């Protein structure tokens, strides 16, 4: 197991400990506050980029969000960075730079170009004695935070401790900050997929990484057990968390797929339940339980053509040859 796979495995097992100890419940209010702030600041950033508000208003609303979320969102580095640039760089100079560099990149190539431009801008300010070179990573944090507000699922927040762990595991390079950040973004996406969670939770898992963690086998069994227990008590959000973790350990595990179908249907997300049921039927084409579940969902949404097609398919599959 290479360094990256070993780290992914450790994060997965840390996630099992995190869910087992119900730490996710401890962060429920925090997640709600972040979600609200994300929506508000996305609108605020849009106003700033369109020239409807100035940088001072953007800074004020970010500071307000920082206080209301218990000094969590925006991250402390971002709040510090925007204070630094507002205090030390002429507003008529920094505002258009932030609008340009904070625009969401089309892809990683564009992202690196914007980070290189950010580096060049800060180096110029350092040469002019306006800021200290140490502000560079804070400025990167601010830029990537602006991207995050526009597409949270694509552009993760920069977190210094996560970066250090990735660099120690040789997943991310050291010495070329723009390239290092691009590698960090790519690493976050890979680890998110491998753990079955978002990077907000990866940050929360950091204190657990050095603790004694359950084995992979224990985590798989725990996931299966908890999906059943939580389904019976109708705690659907937690069911989905355990389903995601089980899938991270065992991709295409039917137990996880059945759990998601039940959770989505209970939450009124019928089309998502249908998509998961279709995937389950593709995985287990001869499973009558899976087929019946899919048919019931088709009937629920009045999808007659899809219903009849599945009936014909299962009849053909069961017909003696």
N, C-alpha and C positions, 0 to 999 in steps of 0.2 A: 504494500500500500504506500503510494507516494505521499509527499507532504500535504498536497491539496486534498487528496482523498482521506487522509488521516484526519485533517482538520474538519472536513465535512462530516465525517463519522462522529467526531467529538461534539460538534454542534448539534447533530441529530440526537445524540444521547443526552446532551444537556437540555434539549427541548423536551425530551421525555420527562426529565426531572422537573423542569419548569412547570409543565402541565400537571404532573402528578402532585406537586405541592400547591397547585392552584394559584401559582403566582400570576397567571393571566388574569384572574379575577381582581387581583390587587391593582392591576393597571387599567381596569375597565374605564374608570372616570378619566384617567390620563388620556387614553385612546380617544374617548369622546371629545375631550377638550382639544386635542390635536386635530381631529377631524373637522371640528368647527372652525378652528383657526386656519387650517389649510384652505377651507372654502373662502373665508373672509379675505385672507392675504392673497389668494389667487386673484380675486376681484380687485384688490388694492394694487397688485402688481400690474394688472391689465390697465388700470387707470393711469398708473405712472408711465407705462410704456407708450400709451396713447396721448400723453401730455396733459391729461385732465387733472392730475395732482403733481405736486413737486416732490423732490427728494426728502424734504423735511417731513412732509406728511407720511411718506412711505416709512421713514425711520420711526416716526411717532407711533404708527400702527403696529410696526414690528415690535417696538418696545412694549406696547400695551399687551400684545399677544404673549410676549415673553413672561410678563408678570402674571397674566391670567392663567397661563398653563403651568404655573409653579416653576418658572425659570427653566423650561424644557424646550419650548418651540416658539420661535426659532432657536436653534442650538446656540449656546453661549458664544461660540467662536464667531457666528454670523452677526450676532448683536454687537460684539466687540469690533468686528471689522467695519460695519456700517458707521459706528460711532467714530472710528479712527479716520475713515475717509471723509466724513462730513466735517470733522474738526480740522483736518489738515490739508484738504484739497479743495480748490475753488469749486463751488457748486456748479458753475456754468461749464466747468471742465469735466467733472466726475459724472454729472447726470447723463449726458449723451453716451459716455463710455459704458455706464451701467445698463442703459437701454440697449446698446449694441451687444455687449458681451452677455447680458442676461437673457437675451432672446433664446428660446429653446432651439438647440441645434437639430439639424435634420438627421444627423447620424454621428457616430463616434469620430469620424474624420473631421467633421465640422466642429465637434466639441473640442478636439485637440487644437484646432486652429484658434478657437476663441480663448482657450487657456494659454496658448502661446502669446496671443495679443495681450492678455491680462498680465502675463509675466513681463512682457516688454514695457507695458504701461507702468507697472510698479517699479521696475528697474530705473525708469526715467525719473520717477518721483524720488527714488532713493538718491539718485545722482544729484537731484536738485535740493536735497536736504529736507524734502517735505514729509517723508515717512521713513521708518526704519525697515530694513530688509525683512525683519521678522514678521511683518504684516502680510507677507505673500500668501501663506497658507490660509490666513483668515480671509484674504481677498478671494482666494479660490473657493473657500467655504461659502462666501457670499454669492459668488457667481453660480456655483452648483446648486445652492439653495434656491435661487431664482428659477433655475431649470426644474428643480423638484416641485415647486409650487405649480408649474404648468403641466407636469406629467409625473406624478409621484411614483407610478409603477415602473417608469423607465429610468428616471434619473434619481439615484439614491442620494441621501445626505452624506456629506463627508464626516467621518468620525475618526479622530486621530488614533484612538486605541485599536479600532478595527484595522486601520491602515498599518499600524505597527505589527499586529498579529499576522497580517497577510505578508508583510515584508519579512518577518522572522521565518515564515514558512516558505519563503522563496516563491510566493504566488505573484507578488508585485515587486517591481524593481525599486532601486534607490538611486537618487542622484540626478534624475531628470524629472522634475516635478510635474510638468504637463503630461508626459507619458506615464508616469507613475499613477496619476489620477485616472487616466483612461483605463489602465490595467486594474485599478481599484474598482471602478464602475463595473467592468467586465467580471471581476472576481465576485463582487456582491451579487450580481445576477446569477452566477453559477451556484454560489452557496445558497442563495434563496431557493433555487430550484431543488437543490439537493436536500435541503432541510424541510421544505414545505411550509415556509413562513416568509414574512417580509423583513426587510432589514431593520425596522424598528425593534423587532424581537431579537434579531442577532445581537444588537447592542445590549439588550437586557440579559442575554445569555452569557455575556463575557465573564461575570463573576463566578459562574458555574464551571467554566472550562477547566479550572485547576482542581476541582473537587473530584471525589470518587463518584463515578457515574455508573448507572446500570448497564449491563451488557446489551448488545444488539438483540439477542434472543429475548431477554427480559422486556426490552422496549416494545418489541413486536407484540408479545403476548399482552402486555399492559395496554397497548393501543386497542387491540381486539376487545379486551375486557371492558375498557372504558367506553368504547363506541356502543356496546350493548347496554351498559348501565345508564349512560347519559341519554340514550334514545328512549329508554323506559321512563325516564323522568322529564323527557321533552326539553332538554337543555341543548337546543339545536346548534347554537354557535360553538359550544364546546365540543359537540359531536363533530362538527366540521374541522375543528383544530386537530382532533385526534385522527380523523380520516386523512387529513393532509400529512400528518406525521407517519401514519401507517403506509401511505403511498410512497413517502420518501424512503422508507426502509424496503418496501416491497411494491414496486410499481405494478399497477393493474391488479392489485389485490381485490377480489370480489367483495370482501367484507367492507372495505373502504368505499367501494362504489355503491353498494347497497345503503351504507350509512349516509352518503351524500344525497342519494335519491330521496331518502326519507326526510332528511333535514331540509333540502330545497323545497320539497312538496309542502312540508309543514310551515315553512316560512312564506309560502305563496309564490315561490320562484319556480313555477311549473315548467317553463321552457328550459331552465337550467336542469331541472330534474329529468326532462325528456332527453336532453343532450347526454346526460350521464347514463341514462338507461339505454340509449342507443349504443353508447360505447360499451356498456356491459353486455348487450346482446351480440355485438360484434366480437367481443372477447369469448363469450360463451353461447354460440349460436344454437346449441341444443338444450339450453337450460330453460325449461318451461316456466319456472318462477320468474326469471328475468323477462321472458317474453310477455307473460301475463301482466307484469308491472308496467312494461312499456305500453301495452295495449290499453291498460286502464288510464294511463296518462294521456294517450292519444284521444281517448273518449272524453276525458275531462276538458280538453281544449277543442273538441269538435274537429279533430284532424282526420277526417273520414278516409281520404286517399291513403294517408300514411298507415292508418289502422288496418285498412283492407290489404295493403301490401304486406304488412307484417303477418296478417292471418294467412295469406297465401304462402308466404315464406315458411312459416312454421308447419303448415299442413304438408308442404312439399318435403320438408326435412323429416317429418314423422312417417311419411308414406313408405311402406315396405318396398324394397328394391327387388 
